[in-house]
Amino acid sequence: MPFSGFSSQICLEENMSQKQLKEAFISNLNGTSVLEITQGLCLPAFCILCRGLLIISLQHLSSFSHNWRTRFFVDFVVLVIPLVTALTILSSFIFFELLIVIMCGAGLVYQIYQRRTCYARVPVQKILEKFLQVSLESEYNPTISNYRVSNSVFVAIAILAVDFPLFPRRFAKTELYGTGAMDFGVGGLVFGSAMVCPEIRRRKHREGFGFHLLKSLYSVWPLIILGLGRLITIKSIEYQEHLTEYGVHWNFFFTLIVVKLVTTVLLIVFPLNKSWIVAISIIVLYQLTLDLTPLKRFILYGSDGSGTRVGLLNANREGIASTLGYVAIHMAGVQTGLYVFRNRIHIKDWIKVACCLLLVSISLLTSLYIVQVKVEAVSRRMANLAFCMWIVASSLIFLSCLLLTDIILSFAKFLIKGALVPCSWKLIQSPGTNKKHSDFLVPKAEREELSPCLITALNRNQLMFFLLSNITTGLINLMVDTLHSSTLWALFVLHVYMFTNCLIIYILYLQGKTVKFW
C-alpha cells in the first residue's frame, strides 16, 4: 500500500505542470499559533540588541570601527542569518533560538558592566538611578526604523523561502482562516508605513484638502507602475499565483494604492488623534457587513456561489474587499506613530511608553481570543476584525520589545565612555547629571556621521529593497527547481539571495544614493 500511494503521487505530479505544482505547494494552508509568531517577532529585537552590544564590545578595535566590510559582515551575521535559520532549519526551535540570543545579550551586558568606564566604583542601584535621569535626543527615535527594517527583512526572506520544502508550511499565507507568519508580514508592512506617513510628519501645517489629495495622488504613481509591472510580468511568463490571496489581477501594490488614497481623505476629514476611533469604526462596520450581508459568501465563493472568476469584481474580490481591513490597520498605525513620535526626553518616559504599548497589546490579544470564539477566526483572505486585531496587537508587542531592547542598549552605552552605536538613541546631558560625566555623554564623534550601518541603509531604501527582493525571487524561481531542492542547497540559495540584496542596498548607502520615485 505505501508503494501504491507513492506511485499515485508520482503520477499526480506528472499530470500537473510546474506552475500548478508550485501553486498547490503554497495553497490550502492553515497557519500556526499566535504564540509561535509572537516568539518569532521578539527574535529580531534581541538580535538588534546583541548587534549593538557587540559593536560596543569591539569598538576599541580600529579594524572594526573603520572597515565597512567588517561592519557589514557583523550586521548580516547578527541581524539576517538568525531570521533565515528561524524560518528554515530552526523553525521548530524558535523559543530556544530566542533564549540563546537573550543569553548572549545578557552575557554581553554583564561583560560591558564589568569593564565600565563610568561610575566604576558606584553600586548598581545608584547607577540605575543616574541612568533614569539621563536625557535622550528627542528628535531621533530608532524604534520605528528598526520595526520597519526588521519586517522588510522578514518579508524578503519569506517570499523566496516559501517556495522551498525547507520552509514550514505553517508559516506560509493561510487559505481561509488561521494565523501565518507571512500574513503578519503583509499587515506589518501596512502598519509600519502608517507610523511614518506624511500626515504625522506635517501635522503642524495647514494646507488645504485639495493640496493633500493631489500630493497623495502624485505619490502613488510608483506603486501603480510596480503593480502593473508585476501583473504584466506574471501573466506573460505564467508565474505561479495564489489566486485566493488577492485575486486574478489584483496584487499587494494595488492594495497599498487604495489604502494610501482612502486614508489620505480620512486623515483630512478627521483629526489625527482620533485615528483609533476611525480604525475601530471601519473594522466593526466591515465585520457587521460580513456577518449580516452576503458579502462574506461573495468573497469566498463568488457571485454564483461556485467560485467563479468571471468579471473584474469576481476575479479580484479578495483583494478589493480586504482593503477595508488594511485601511483600519493603517489608521491604527497612524495613531501609534503619533503616540511614539511624541517628544519625550527621559529614559523613564520611554519605559512608560513600552509598558503602555505592551498593556494595549495584551488587552487586544485577550479581546482577540473572545472575538475568535464568539464572532469569527482570523482571516487574511477577508482581512476581518480578528485579523486586524491580531496584526495591531502583534505590531505593538514588536514595538514594545524593540523599545525595551533600545533602553537596555542605552544603558550599555551609558556605562562606556564614548560608546557609539549606529541607529540607536543618542544620550545627552541630563539636568541631574554631574558636569564631569555629562561631558562624554555626547562625544564629538557622535554628532558626526557614524560608521556604515545595514539598518540605516535598508531604512533609506526600503522600497528599492522590496522591489529588488521581488525581482530576484522571480529570477531564482525561474532558474531553480525550488520544489525539489535539498536542505543544503535551499539554505545556500537563501543566504546568497539575502547577502546580495543587502550588499546592493548597503553599497547604495555608502555612495550616498537614496532611490526615490517622487
C-alpha positions as CSV (number, residue, x, y, z in Angstrom):
1,M,0.0,0.0,0.0
2,P,2.8,2.6,0.8
3,F,4.3,1.8,-2.6
4,S,0.9,2.2,-4.3
5,G,0.4,5.6,-2.6
6,F,3.9,6.7,-3.6
7,S,3.2,5.7,-7.3
8,S,-0.1,7.7,-7.2
9,Q,1.8,10.8,-6.0
10,I,4.3,10.4,-8.9
11,C,1.5,10.1,-11.4
12,L,-0.2,13.1,-10.0
13,E,3.0,15.2,-10.2
14,E,3.5,14.1,-13.8
15,N,0.0,15.2,-14.8
16,M,0.5,18.7,-13.3
17,S,2.6,21.4,-14.7
18,Q,5.5,23.0,-12.7
19,K,3.3,26.1,-12.3
20,Q,0.4,24.1,-10.9
21,L,2.7,22.2,-8.5
22,K,4.1,25.4,-7.1
23,E,0.6,26.9,-6.7
24,A,-0.6,23.8,-4.9
25,F,2.5,23.9,-2.7
26,I,1.6,27.4,-1.3
27,S,-2.2,26.8,-1.2
28,N,-4.7,25.3,1.3
29,L,-2.6,26.1,4.4
30,N,-3.9,26.9,8.0
31,G,-1.1,28.7,9.7
32,T,0.4,28.4,13.1
33,S,-0.3,29.7,16.7
34,V,-0.3,33.3,17.7
35,L,2.3,32.4,20.4
36,E,4.8,31.0,18.0
37,I,4.6,34.1,15.8
38,T,5.0,36.3,18.8
39,Q,8.1,34.4,19.8
40,G,9.4,34.9,16.3
41,L,8.7,38.7,16.5
42,C,10.8,39.0,19.6
43,L,13.8,37.4,17.9
44,P,14.9,40.4,15.6
45,A,14.5,42.8,18.6
46,F,17.0,40.9,20.6
47,C,19.3,40.4,17.6
48,I,19.4,44.2,17.2
49,L,20.3,44.4,20.9
50,C,23.1,41.9,20.6
51,R,24.4,43.7,17.5
52,G,24.6,47.0,19.4
53,L,26.3,45.3,22.4
54,L,28.7,43.6,20.1
55,I,29.6,46.9,18.5
56,I,30.3,48.5,21.9
57,S,32.4,45.5,22.9
58,L,34.5,45.6,19.7
59,Q,34.6,49.4,19.3
60,H,38.2,49.6,20.6
61,L,39.4,47.7,17.6
62,S,40.3,50.2,14.9
63,S,40.0,47.5,12.2
64,F,36.3,47.0,13.2
65,S,35.4,50.7,13.6
66,H,36.7,51.9,10.3
67,N,36.3,48.9,8.0
68,W,32.8,48.9,6.2
69,R,33.3,45.3,5.1
70,T,33.7,44.1,8.7
71,R,30.7,46.2,9.8
72,F,28.5,44.8,7.0
73,F,29.6,41.2,7.8
74,V,28.7,41.6,11.5
75,D,25.4,43.2,10.7
76,F,24.5,40.5,8.2
77,V,25.5,37.6,10.6
78,V,23.7,39.1,13.6
79,L,20.6,40.6,12.0
80,V,19.8,38.5,8.9
81,I,21.2,34.9,9.4
82,P,19.2,34.3,12.7
83,L,16.0,35.2,10.8
84,V,16.9,32.8,7.9
85,T,17.5,29.9,10.3
86,A,14.4,30.7,12.3
87,L,12.3,30.4,9.2
88,T,14.0,27.2,8.0
89,I,16.2,24.7,9.8
90,L,15.4,26.0,13.3
91,S,11.7,26.7,12.8
92,S,10.8,24.1,15.4
93,F,13.1,25.6,17.9
94,I,12.3,29.3,17.7
95,F,11.9,29.6,21.5
96,F,15.3,28.0,22.1
97,E,16.9,30.2,19.5
98,L,15.3,33.3,21.2
99,L,16.6,32.1,24.5
100,I,20.1,31.7,23.2
101,V,20.1,35.2,21.7
102,I,18.8,36.6,25.1
103,M,21.5,34.7,27.0
104,C,24.2,36.1,24.6
105,G,22.8,39.6,25.1
106,A,22.8,39.1,28.9
107,G,26.4,37.9,28.7
108,L,27.4,41.0,26.7
109,V,25.7,43.4,29.1
110,Y,27.4,41.7,32.0
111,Q,30.8,42.0,30.3
112,I,30.2,45.7,29.5
113,Y,29.1,46.3,33.1
114,Q,32.3,44.7,34.4
115,R,34.6,46.8,32.4
116,R,32.5,50.1,32.6
117,T,34.4,53.3,32.4
118,C,31.7,55.4,34.1
119,Y,30.7,55.1,37.7
120,A,33.3,52.3,38.2
121,R,33.0,52.3,42.0
122,V,29.3,53.1,42.3
123,P,26.8,50.5,43.4
124,V,24.4,49.2,40.7
125,Q,21.4,50.8,42.3
126,K,22.9,54.2,42.2
127,I,24.0,53.6,38.5
128,L,20.4,52.8,37.7
129,E,19.1,55.9,39.4
130,K,21.6,58.1,37.4
131,F,20.6,56.3,34.2
132,L,16.9,57.0,34.7
133,Q,17.8,60.7,34.9
134,V,19.7,60.7,31.5
135,S,18.1,62.5,28.6
136,L,17.8,61.3,25.0
137,E,17.9,63.2,21.7
138,S,14.2,63.9,21.3
139,E,14.3,64.4,17.5
140,Y,15.6,60.9,16.8
141,N,13.8,57.6,17.7
142,P,15.3,54.4,16.2
143,T,12.5,52.1,17.3
144,I,10.2,52.6,14.3
145,S,13.1,52.4,11.9
146,N,14.1,49.1,13.5
147,Y,10.5,47.8,13.2
148,R,10.2,48.6,9.5
149,V,13.6,47.2,8.6
150,S,13.1,44.0,10.6
151,N,9.7,43.5,8.9
152,S,11.2,44.2,5.5
153,V,14.0,41.6,6.0
154,F,11.5,39.0,7.2
155,V,9.3,39.6,4.1
156,A,12.3,39.4,1.8
157,I,13.3,36.1,3.3
158,A,9.8,34.6,3.4
159,I,8.8,35.4,-0.2
160,L,11.6,33.2,-1.5
161,A,11.8,30.6,1.3
162,V,8.1,29.7,0.9
163,D,8.9,28.1,-2.4
164,F,11.3,25.6,-0.8
165,P,10.3,22.5,1.0
166,L,12.6,23.6,3.8
167,F,10.1,26.4,4.7
168,P,7.5,25.2,7.2
169,R,4.0,25.2,5.6
170,R,2.5,26.6,8.8
171,F,4.4,29.9,8.3
172,A,3.0,30.4,4.8
173,K,-0.1,32.5,4.0
174,T,-3.3,30.9,5.1
175,E,-6.0,29.9,2.8
176,L,-9.1,30.9,4.7
177,Y,-8.7,31.1,8.4
178,G,-5.6,31.0,10.6
179,T,-2.5,33.0,11.5
180,G,0.5,32.5,9.3
181,A,3.8,34.3,9.7
182,M,3.7,35.6,6.2
183,D,0.2,37.0,6.9
184,F,1.7,39.2,9.6
185,G,4.5,40.3,7.2
186,V,1.9,41.9,4.9
187,G,-0.1,43.5,7.7
188,G,3.1,44.6,9.4
189,L,4.2,46.5,6.3
190,V,0.9,48.5,6.2
191,F,1.2,49.2,9.9
192,G,4.8,50.2,9.7
193,S,4.3,52.6,6.7
194,A,1.4,54.2,8.6
195,M,3.6,55.1,11.6
196,V,5.8,57.3,9.3
197,C,3.1,58.6,7.0
198,P,3.4,62.2,5.7
199,E,0.3,63.3,7.8
200,I,2.2,62.6,11.0
201,R,5.3,64.5,9.9
202,R,3.4,67.6,8.7
203,R,0.8,67.6,11.4
204,K,1.5,71.3,12.2
205,H,0.9,72.5,8.7
206,R,-2.5,73.7,7.5
207,E,-2.6,73.1,3.7
208,G,-6.0,72.6,2.1
209,F,-7.9,69.5,1.2
210,G,-7.1,69.7,-2.5
211,F,-3.4,70.1,-1.9
212,H,-3.1,67.0,0.3
213,L,-5.2,64.9,-2.1
214,L,-3.2,65.9,-5.2
215,K,0.0,65.2,-3.4
216,S,-1.3,61.8,-2.4
217,L,-2.4,61.1,-6.0
218,Y,1.1,62.0,-7.2
219,S,2.9,59.9,-4.6
220,V,1.2,56.7,-5.6
221,W,2.3,56.7,-9.2
222,P,5.4,54.5,-8.5
223,L,3.0,51.9,-6.9
224,I,0.8,52.0,-9.9
225,I,3.8,51.2,-12.2
226,L,5.0,48.5,-9.9
227,G,1.6,46.9,-9.6
228,L,1.0,47.0,-13.4
229,G,4.6,45.8,-14.0
230,R,4.1,42.8,-11.6
231,L,0.7,42.0,-13.2
232,I,2.1,42.0,-16.8
233,T,5.2,40.1,-15.9
234,I,3.4,37.3,-14.0
235,K,0.8,36.9,-16.8
236,S,3.4,36.9,-19.6
237,I,5.8,34.3,-18.1
238,E,3.0,32.2,-16.4
239,Y,4.5,32.6,-13.0
240,Q,2.8,30.7,-10.2
241,E,-0.1,32.6,-8.4
242,H,-2.1,32.1,-5.3
243,L,-5.5,33.3,-6.6
244,T,-7.3,33.4,-3.2
245,E,-4.6,35.8,-1.9
246,Y,-5.8,38.9,-3.9
247,G,-7.5,37.6,-7.0
248,V,-6.6,37.2,-10.7
249,H,-5.4,40.8,-11.5
250,W,-5.0,42.4,-8.0
251,N,-1.8,42.4,-6.0
252,F,-0.4,44.0,-2.9
253,F,0.8,47.1,-4.7
254,F,-2.8,47.9,-5.7
255,T,-3.9,47.4,-2.1
256,L,-1.3,49.9,-1.0
257,I,-2.6,52.4,-3.6
258,V,-6.2,52.2,-2.4
259,V,-5.1,52.3,1.3
260,K,-3.0,55.4,0.7
261,L,-5.7,57.3,-1.1
262,V,-8.5,56.4,1.2
263,T,-6.5,57.1,4.4
264,T,-5.4,60.5,3.0
265,V,-9.0,61.5,2.7
266,L,-9.9,60.2,6.2
267,L,-6.9,62.0,7.8
268,I,-8.0,65.2,6.2
269,V,-11.6,64.8,7.4
270,F,-10.9,63.5,10.9
271,P,-8.3,64.8,13.4
272,L,-5.1,62.7,13.6
273,N,-5.5,62.0,17.3
274,K,-8.9,60.4,16.5
275,S,-7.4,57.8,14.1
276,W,-8.1,55.0,16.6
277,I,-11.8,55.8,16.6
278,V,-11.9,55.8,12.8
279,A,-10.0,52.4,12.8
280,I,-12.4,50.8,15.2
281,S,-15.5,52.2,13.4
282,I,-14.3,50.9,10.0
283,I,-13.4,47.4,11.1
284,V,-16.5,47.0,13.2
285,L,-18.8,48.1,10.4
286,Y,-16.9,45.9,8.0
287,Q,-17.3,42.9,10.3
288,L,-21.0,43.6,10.7
289,T,-21.3,43.8,6.9
290,L,-19.6,40.4,6.6
291,D,-21.9,38.8,9.1
292,L,-25.2,40.4,8.1
293,T,-25.0,40.6,4.3
294,P,-24.0,38.2,1.5
295,L,-20.5,39.9,1.3
296,K,-18.7,37.1,3.1
297,R,-20.2,34.5,0.8
298,F,-19.3,36.6,-2.2
299,I,-15.7,36.9,-1.1
300,L,-15.4,33.2,-0.5
301,Y,-17.4,31.7,-3.4
302,G,-18.1,34.4,-5.9
303,S,-21.4,35.8,-7.2
304,D,-22.8,32.5,-8.3
305,G,-21.6,30.5,-5.2
306,S,-19.3,28.3,-7.2
307,G,-16.0,30.2,-7.0
308,T,-16.4,31.9,-10.4
309,R,-13.7,34.3,-11.6
310,V,-15.8,35.8,-14.4
311,G,-15.9,39.6,-14.4
312,L,-13.5,42.1,-12.9
313,L,-15.1,42.3,-9.5
314,N,-15.5,38.5,-9.2
315,A,-11.9,38.0,-10.3
316,N,-10.4,40.2,-7.7
317,R,-13.0,40.0,-4.9
318,E,-10.4,39.1,-2.1
319,G,-8.1,42.0,-3.0
320,I,-10.8,44.6,-3.3
321,A,-12.8,43.6,-0.1
322,S,-9.7,43.2,2.1
323,T,-8.6,46.8,1.5
324,L,-11.1,47.9,4.2
325,G,-9.3,45.8,6.8
326,Y,-5.9,47.3,5.7
327,V,-7.3,50.8,5.9
328,A,-8.3,50.1,9.5
329,I,-4.8,48.7,10.2
330,H,-3.3,51.8,8.6
331,M,-5.4,54.2,10.8
332,A,-4.3,52.2,13.9
333,G,-0.7,52.6,12.7
334,V,-1.2,56.4,12.4
335,Q,-2.4,56.6,16.0
336,T,0.6,54.5,17.2
337,G,3.1,56.6,15.2
338,L,1.5,59.8,16.6
339,Y,2.0,58.4,20.2
340,V,5.5,57.0,19.7
341,F,6.8,60.1,17.9
342,R,5.7,62.4,20.7
343,N,8.7,64.3,22.2
344,R,10.0,62.6,25.3
345,I,13.3,63.4,26.9
346,H,14.0,61.0,29.8
347,I,14.6,57.3,29.7
348,K,11.9,56.7,32.3
349,D,9.3,58.2,30.0
350,W,10.2,55.7,27.3
351,I,9.9,52.9,29.8
352,K,6.3,54.0,30.4
353,V,5.7,54.0,26.7
354,A,7.0,50.5,26.3
355,C,4.8,49.3,29.2
356,C,1.8,51.1,27.8
357,L,2.2,49.5,24.3
358,L,2.6,46.1,25.9
359,L,-0.5,46.5,28.0
360,V,-2.6,47.6,25.0
361,S,-1.3,44.6,23.0
362,I,-2.2,42.2,25.8
363,S,-5.7,43.7,26.0
364,L,-6.0,43.3,22.2
365,L,-4.9,39.7,22.4
366,T,-7.4,38.9,25.1
367,S,-10.1,40.5,23.1
368,L,-8.9,38.6,20.0
369,Y,-9.5,35.3,21.8
370,I,-13.1,36.4,22.6
371,V,-13.7,37.6,19.0
372,Q,-12.4,34.3,17.6
373,V,-14.7,32.3,19.8
374,K,-17.8,34.5,19.6
375,V,-17.5,36.2,16.1
376,E,-15.1,34.8,13.6
377,A,-11.5,33.5,13.4
378,V,-8.6,35.4,11.9
379,S,-8.9,35.5,8.1
380,R,-6.2,37.1,6.0
381,R,-8.3,36.5,2.9
382,M,-11.1,38.8,4.2
383,A,-8.9,41.0,6.5
384,N,-11.7,40.8,9.0
385,L,-12.0,42.1,12.6
386,A,-9.9,39.3,14.1
387,F,-7.2,39.7,11.5
388,C,-6.9,43.4,12.2
389,M,-6.8,42.9,15.9
390,W,-4.1,40.3,15.6
391,I,-1.9,42.5,13.3
392,V,-2.2,45.5,15.6
393,A,-1.6,43.5,18.8
394,S,1.4,41.7,17.3
395,S,2.8,45.0,16.0
396,L,2.5,46.7,19.4
397,I,4.3,43.7,21.0
398,F,7.1,44.0,18.5
399,L,7.3,47.8,19.1
400,S,7.4,47.4,22.9
401,C,10.1,44.7,22.6
402,L,12.2,47.0,20.4
403,L,11.7,49.9,22.8
404,L,12.8,47.8,25.8
405,T,15.9,46.5,23.9
406,D,16.7,50.1,22.9
407,I,16.6,51.1,26.6
408,I,19.0,48.2,27.5
409,L,21.3,49.2,24.8
410,S,21.2,52.8,26.0
411,F,22.2,51.6,29.5
412,A,25.2,49.8,28.0
413,K,26.2,53.0,26.2
414,F,25.8,54.9,29.4
415,L,28.4,52.6,31.1
416,I,31.1,53.0,28.4
417,K,32.7,56.4,27.7
418,G,32.3,57.4,24.1
419,A,30.3,54.3,23.1
420,L,28.8,54.7,19.6
421,V,26.1,52.5,18.1
422,P,24.5,53.4,14.7
423,C,20.7,53.6,14.6
424,S,20.3,53.8,18.4
425,W,19.3,56.5,20.8
426,K,21.8,59.4,21.4
427,L,22.4,60.2,25.1
428,I,22.5,63.9,26.0
429,Q,23.2,65.8,29.2
430,S,20.6,65.5,32.0
431,P,19.9,68.2,34.5
432,G,20.6,65.9,37.3
433,T,23.9,64.6,35.9
434,N,27.2,66.0,37.1
435,K,29.3,68.1,34.7
436,K,32.2,65.7,34.7
437,H,30.1,62.8,33.4
438,S,27.9,64.8,31.1
439,D,30.9,65.9,29.1
440,F,31.2,62.5,27.4
441,L,27.5,61.5,27.2
442,V,27.6,63.0,23.7
443,P,31.1,62.7,22.3
444,K,32.0,64.9,19.4
445,A,32.2,61.9,17.1
446,E,28.6,61.1,17.8
447,R,27.5,64.4,16.3
448,E,29.2,63.4,13.1
449,E,28.3,60.7,10.6
450,L,28.5,57.3,12.2
451,S,30.1,54.2,10.6
452,P,28.1,52.5,7.9
453,C,25.1,50.6,9.2
454,L,22.9,48.0,7.5
455,I,19.8,49.1,9.4
456,T,20.2,52.7,8.2
457,A,21.0,51.6,4.7
458,L,17.8,49.4,4.4
459,N,15.7,52.1,6.1
460,R,16.9,54.7,3.5
461,N,16.0,52.4,0.5
462,Q,13.1,50.3,1.7
463,L,11.1,50.4,-1.5
464,M,14.1,49.6,-3.5
465,F,14.9,46.7,-1.2
466,F,11.4,45.4,-1.5
467,L,11.4,45.7,-5.3
468,L,14.9,44.1,-5.6
469,S,13.8,41.2,-3.4
470,N,10.7,40.6,-5.6
471,I,12.7,40.7,-8.8
472,T,15.5,38.3,-7.5
473,T,12.8,36.0,-6.1
474,G,11.2,35.7,-9.5
475,L,14.5,35.1,-11.3
476,I,15.5,32.4,-8.8
477,N,12.2,30.7,-9.2
478,L,12.6,30.7,-13.0
479,M,16.2,29.3,-12.8
480,V,15.9,26.9,-9.8
481,D,13.7,23.9,-9.2
482,T,12.7,25.0,-5.7
483,L,10.2,22.2,-5.1
484,H,12.8,19.5,-5.3
485,S,15.8,21.4,-3.7
486,S,17.7,19.8,-0.8
487,T,18.1,21.4,2.5
488,L,21.7,22.5,2.0
489,W,21.0,23.9,-1.5
490,A,18.0,25.8,-0.2
491,L,20.0,27.3,2.6
492,F,22.8,28.3,0.2
493,V,20.4,29.9,-2.2
494,L,18.6,31.8,0.6
495,H,21.8,33.1,2.1
496,V,23.3,34.2,-1.2
497,Y,20.0,35.9,-2.1
498,M,19.8,37.9,1.1
499,F,23.6,38.7,1.1
500,T,23.4,40.0,-2.5
501,N,20.2,42.1,-1.9
502,C,21.6,43.6,1.4
503,L,25.0,44.3,-0.1
504,I,23.5,46.2,-3.1
505,I,21.4,48.4,-0.7
506,Y,24.5,48.8,1.6
507,I,26.7,50.0,-1.3
508,L,24.0,52.4,-2.5
509,Y,24.0,53.8,1.1
510,L,27.8,54.1,1.1
511,Q,27.6,56.1,-2.1
512,G,25.0,58.4,-0.6
513,K,22.3,57.3,-3.0
514,T,18.7,57.1,-2.0
515,V,16.4,55.7,-4.7
516,K,13.1,57.7,-4.6
517,F,10.4,57.8,-7.2
518,W,8.8,61.0,-6.0
